[in-house]
């Protein structure tokens, strides 16, 4: 990966590769989930601490069988062990269930896949009856064996009591001088056990990632799969290739999404929402009928029904827009409640504030909520009109029906239905002449 970060912490769809695998493992209701680590083990443990039962460090990198050996003393004799890979993120629950179904006390199971180009992958070698007889790694394969397109994916399911007997019999008699887990096939057969196979039909599920090129390729494949599912459920995407989900998105039918939209974290979008080009939504809820105009950014906020936002609006954490509220172009909102039907139309900043219903905030208005040390709140009642270029210095309250004249700086409370004017007196100077440049 040409990176100081462990490979399994690189991300697809906003989640580390290893997290994809662990989530799938948890869906199988496994009882003992162990992660064998190597390079960057401390970083992996910090990132995945809530997901694993136990972390095991493989101090020497002596092969896949050696990695499994590190866990063997902690496995239940009566259980079945399922071996997964942290850099193969898109394996599905149903595929693993089919693999596990092949296992009993007298058999192990190997997941295979037919691929058009098996270069670099271990080949499944079958006998004349069609039964698997061994797995041969690319570096150890003959020319004839390299022509086989059925490959070993690495995924295996094995009775633990058998595994404990077989692992010590594996030797490092190969080009890499490593202990291959694939040698279990021959060991099991020699012990009189059956080796069953389950075939995965979708190569994407079993594709491992070894560099950033493969990471990007699998990202696009995974994104397209998610997008196709959304479109089948009634979501309209202007271009599925130019839309990214980087987290968990719940999107209702009749939502329209334009190009270059990114959803991050946990995002819920209700029916009949329209999202313009270039919008970025993170950890938010968008109510039905709302329209997000191009390049609107929303982070950790709740947007009500039938709202209008943007273009170029920024909604920061802790914000809530009530139904039919409106934010115009180049408006920034932070930790504020914008009441039903209220409008902050353009070029304004509203932070640490609470606006009632049907408030109108004029262009260029700001709430001064920070004195350099502490934050203070602005409260604006129902039906208040704030003229353009007003400065509201918190803590301050403007009661219902109040009116703030354009260009005013407000530092004191404004009572109900009062007009507040906070301007300096204008002076016009007669005979004033514009400065001119002096000749040198």
N, C-alpha and C positions, 0 to 999 in steps of 0.2 A: 504493500500500500504506500510505500515511501512516506511513512508517517511515524511520529513518536507516539501516537495513540494506538492501543491494541486494535487489531482488525475488527474484532467482534463488537466494538463500540462505535464503529462507523455506521451511518444510518441509511435506512430505506424508509421512505414515507414518514420521516421525522422520528423514527424509533430505531435504537441500536439493533444491529443484526441479531445479537444474542437475545434481546427482549422478544423479538418475533418468535424465536424458538421456544423460549420459556413460557410465553403465553399459550402457545399450542400445547406444550407439555402439561400445563396446568389444566387445560380444557379436558385432558384425558383423566383427570382426577388421580394423578400419580401420588404415591405416599411418601416417596423419598427422592427428592430432586437434587442431584449433585452436579456441580459445575467443576470440571477439571480445567485448571488455569495454567498458563505458562508465562509468556511475555506480558508485562503490564498487569500482573495478577492483582495488585493492590487497587488499581484503577477499576478493574472489572468488578472486584468485590464491592467497592463503594457504589458503583453504578447499579448493581444488581442485588444489593443486600436484601431487599424486600421480597425477592422472587425465589431464591434458592434455599434449600434445606441446609446445604453444606457446600463449602468451597474446598477443593483439594488441589494443592500445588504439585504439578509435575515438574520437578526441578531439572531433570535431564530429559531432553526431547528424544526419546528412544522409540517412537512409533505409537500407533493407535492402540495396539494391544497393551503396551506399557502404560498408556494413559488410563485405560480401564482398570489395570492392576492396582492403581492407586486408590480405587474405591472399594475393592473387593471385600475387605474385612467388615465393611459397614452395611452390606447388602443382606436382606432377609433371604434365608435359604429357600423359603417356600414361594418366593416372588419370581416374577419375570422382569428382566432388565431390558429396557429399551434404550438403545444407543443413538443419540442425536448429535448434530454438529452445529456449533455456534456460528459458523460462516455459511450455513445453508438455511436462509431465513424463511423461505416461503413454503416449507412443507406443510401439508394440510392435515387436520385432525382425521378426516375420513381415510386418507391414505395410510396413516399410522394405525388406525383401527383395523384396516384390512390386513396389515402386516401382523399385528398382534393376534388376530384370529387364526393365523397359521400355526401358532405355537402350542405345544402341549409338553408333558413331562418327557416325551421321547423325541422332541424335535426342536430345532431352532428355525428362524426365518430370516431371509435376506430380501431387502427391497431392491429391485432392479429397474432398469429403464432402457428402452431402445432409443438411441440417439443417432442422428445422421453423421456426426463427426465425433468418434469416440477417442480422438487423440489425447493422450495423457491420462486416460482413465483406466481403471481396472476392468478386465473383461470377465464375463460369466462364461465359464467353460462347462459344457454339458456332455454327458455320455450319449451313447447310441440310443438309449431309451428316453432321452430328453431330460433326465435328472441332472441337477447341478452336481458337478464333481469337484470343482475348485474355482478359485478366483485368482487371476493372474494380473499382476500390476504391469503397466506399460513397459517399464524398464526391464522387466523379466520376461516379457512375452516374445514368442516367436513371430515370424512374419505372418503365418497362418492365423495365429491367435489374435494378432492386431487387426485382422479383417472382421472380427466379431463386433457387431454393433450393440449387443446387449451388455450394458455396463453395470458395475456395482455402484450403488449410490452411497454406500457406507452405512446406511441405516440397517440395524439388526435388532431382533428380539430373541432373547435367549433365557431359558430357565436358569436361575441363579445357581442352583446346586450343580448344574452341568458346567456352567461358566467357571466355577471355582475349580473344577477338575481339569478343564481343558486349557485354561490360560497358562499354567506352568509348562505345558507341553509345546508351546510355541517357541520356535527358535529364530534367530536373526540370520538365517541362511539366504540372504538376498543381496541385490546390488547396493542397497542403502544401508545394510547392516542394522536394520531396525526390526522390531517385533510387530508384525502386521496382524491386525485383527482379522483380515481376510483369510488367514491360515486356519481360522476356526472351522471353516467348511471341511477341510480335509481331516482335521482332528475329530470333528463330530462324526463324520462318515466312518472313520476308523474305529470309533467307539460304538458303532452300530446304531447311531441315531439318524433320523431323517433330516435333511436340509430342505426346507420348503422355500419357495420364492413367491413374492407378491410383486406385480409389475405396476409401476407408476406410469400413467399415460401422458402426463404433462411434464416435459423436461424442466420447465421453469421451477417446479416444486423442488427439484433435487439439484439445482444448479448452485455450486459453491462459488464463493467470491474470493479472488486472489489478487485483484488490482482494482484501481479506480475506474478503469474502462468497463470491467464486468459489473462493478457497482452501479454505474450509470445505466448500463443496458438493463439490468434487472429492475432498477427503479422505474424505468419507463414501462416495462412489461407489467409490473405490479400496479402502477398507476392506471394503465389502460384497462386492466381487469376490473379495478374498482369503478372506473368511469362507465364501463359497459354495464355493470350491475345497476348503477344509478340511472342510466338512460332507460334500462328495461323497466324501472320503477317509476318513470315519468318525469325525470329531470332532464332539462334541455341544456346541452353543452355546446357552445358555439364552435369549439374545437377541442375534442378530448385530449389532443396532444399538448395543449397549452393550458392545462389546469392541474393543480397539484393539491393532494390531500396529505398533510403531514401530521397525522394524529387520528382522532376518532370523530368522524363527521356523521351527523344524522340529518339527512336532507329530504324534505317532503316532495311530493309530486307537484308538478307545475311550477317549479323553481327554474328560473332562467339564469344561466351563468355565462358571461362573456369571456373573452380570452385573458390569459395571464392572471387568473385569480388564484390565490393561495389560501388554503384553510389550514390552520395550525392548532394543535391541542384539541380540546373538546369543543366542537362547534355544532349548534343545533339551528337549523333553518326551517321555518314553517312554510306552509304552502303559499304559492303565488308571489314569492319574493323575486325581485329582479336585481341581479348583481352586475354592475358595469365592469368594464375592462380594468385590469390592474389593481383590483381591490385585494386587501390582505386582512383576513379575519382570524383572530386568535382567541380561544377560550371565551366564546360569546354565544348569545342567544338572539336570533333575529326573528321578530314577530311577523305574522302573515301579512301580505300586501305591502310590505316595506320595499322601498327602492333605494339601492345604494348606487349612486352615480360614480363614474370612473375615479379610480385612485383614492378611494376612501379606505382608511385604516381604522380597524376596531380591535381593541385589546381589553379582554376581561371586562365586558360590559353587557348590559341587557338592553336590547332595542325592542320597543313595543310594536304594535300593529300599525300599519299604514303610515309609517314614518318616511321622511325623505332626508337623505344624507348625501352631501357632496355636491359637485366633485371636489376632490382634494380636502375632504374633512378628516380630522383625526380625533378618534374617541379613545381616551386613555382609561386605565383601570379605575374601577369603582364608580363608573358612570351608569346611569339608568335613564333611558328616554321613554317617557310615557307615550301612549297611543297618539298618533297623528302629530308628533313633534317634528320639527324640521331644523336641520343644520345645513347651512349653505357652504359655499366654496371658501376654502382656507379658514375654516373654523376649527378651533381646538377646544376640547372639553375634557376635564379631568376631575374625577371624584365629585360628580355633580348629578343632581336629579333635574331633568328638564321636563316640566309638567305637560299634561295633555294639551295638544294644540299650540304649544309655545314654539317660538321661532328665534333662532340665532342665525341670521341669514348670511353674513359674510365678514371675513377678516377680523374675527373676534376670538378672545380667549376667556373661557369661563371655567374657573377651577375652585374646588371646595365651596360649592354653592348649591342652593336649593331654590328652584324656580317653580312657581305655581302654574296654574292653567292660563293659557292664552296670553303669555308674556311675549312682548316683542322687544328683541335686543337689536339695536341698530349697529351698523357697520363700524368696525374699529373699536368696539367696546371691550374693556378688559376688567376682570376682577383682580385687584391687588391682594392676593391671599397670603403673601409671604413677606415677613419683615427681616429676613436674613437668618432667623433662628426658628421661629414658630410659624405654623399655618393657622389662618383664621377663616371664618365662614361668612359668606354673603347669603342673605335670605331675601328673596324677591317674591312678593305676593301675587295673587291672581290678577290678571288684567293690567299689569304694570307695563308702561311704555318707556324704554330706555333709548334716548336719542343717540345719534351717531357720535363716535369718538368720545364716549363717556368713560370715566375712570371711577370704579367703585372700590373704595379703600376699606377692606375688611378689618375688623368685624363691623358689619353694617347691615341694616334691614330697611327695605323699602316695602311699605305695607301695600295691601291690595288697592288698585286703582291709582297708585302714585305715578308721577310723570317726571322723568329726568330730562332736562333740556340738553340738546346736543352740545358737545364740547365741555360738559361739566365734570368736575372732580368732586365726588360725593364722599364725605368723611363722617357725616352725622346721619342719624336715622331720618327717614322720610315717612311722615304719617300718612294715613289713608287719604287718598284723593288730593294730596298736596302736589304742587309743582316745585321741583327742586332745581335751582339754578346755581351752579358753582363755577362761574366764569370770572376772569379778571375783566375790569372795565375796558372797553375798546377806546383807543385814542387815535384820531386821524390828524396828522401833522401837516399843516399847510406849507407850501413852498419847499418841501423836502425834495432833494435831488438825488438821483441814483448815482452811486459811486462809479467813477470811470478810471480806467487804467492810466497811469502816469507815463508820459513819454520819457524814454531814457536818453 
